[in-house]
């Protein structure tokens, strides 16, 4: 079970005390064991072995239904990311999740689930690079090492023992340090466990951010999708940050879907975005002047998380438990900074984006109380703002014909409003 008040802020499952007959403490000696948890298929309370040879996968590979020797119909879920060999009964898991949710909320935090690849970093195998690209990367690593100041960490790595180069996303350390103050973060990746562990060492070398909360493909209850089923906490207080929405079919409402980070050419090509990697863009990285979109994406995501956290804990005693899924899309509060703002976006999301409403900037506007307008034809008379990245779009041209009625601002205006928690003057972020 999750134990409250653990100093390192990491959830754990502990063995219950038992009496001499193996019953759960507090139960009568003759009462049948509930088998709350197993370690390597041995019940931690009574010592009975689970019939693993008869176990059959249910909805997912991490869940089994014992099928013999007194454990018939006993559903369990593997929790080996917490401790190798650990399996909890579904009843015990739900209890642990409730307790952990209460503990985390008591500490004034939300639960945060972070993807790795294309979200916090980007990796490529040696074999995916030309010799010229190899040499360039080694030159970059050497130059970076020479310029590092005391306390700074490298952003580009050559991992010879794995055959990988890895580049961390800009602002990843600032992002993780900030979110760890208001959230309890997990890593949840479709990569395998050895890879996940190596990557987490790069972004959390001291282990002070994640405290072992790393879920890999080997730990998930499904090999094809991700799910909050094994994350200790509650769905109503969980935020997910991932570049791929389809891997979260059951938890779309919790998702902040950010743009993929492509530093290496092979990474961009694998997603039909050939020529759009940093290495193919004169090494101009994300958020730097001249980069594609010129947004520091992780700082945009940070602004969304901070905005949701502020709203979640502002009114927790009104009788109704807040829900991040509602706060991300429709907070329904009149005291938010951008209440009364009705906006359209132009050039912020790609035309092929299937779920533009999960984009960080779109969500940020919503969390601040602004209302989205879908088209000029339907909502033109009530639109107050066009948020755009470039001035040549049809929406921007339309807005500039309204004699100043509609503001045309850069996306940075949203971030500024979020940080100040007030409506910042549009004149400071007017799109030129």
Secondary structure, DSSP 8 states (H G I E B T S, - for coil): ---TT-TT---------B-TT--BTTS-TTS-----EEETTEETTT--B--GGG-EE-SSTTEEEE-STT-TTEEEEE-TTTSTTEEEEHHHHHHHHHHHHHHHHHTT-EEEEE--BTTTEEEEEGGGS-HHHHHHHHHHHHHHHHH--TT---SEEEETTTTEEEEE-TTHHHHHHHHHHHEEEEEE-SS-HHHHHHHHHHH-TTSTTTTT-EE-TTTSS-SS---GGGSSS-GGGEEEEES-GGG-TT-GGGEEE------SHHHHHHTT-TT-SSTTTTT--TTSTTSSS---HHHHHHHHHHHHHHHHHHS--SSS---HHHHHH----TTSTTTT-EEEEESSS-TT-TTGGGSHHHHHHHHTT-EE---HHHHTTT--EEEES-TTSHHHHHHTTSTTSSEEE-THHHHHHHHHTS---GGGGB--
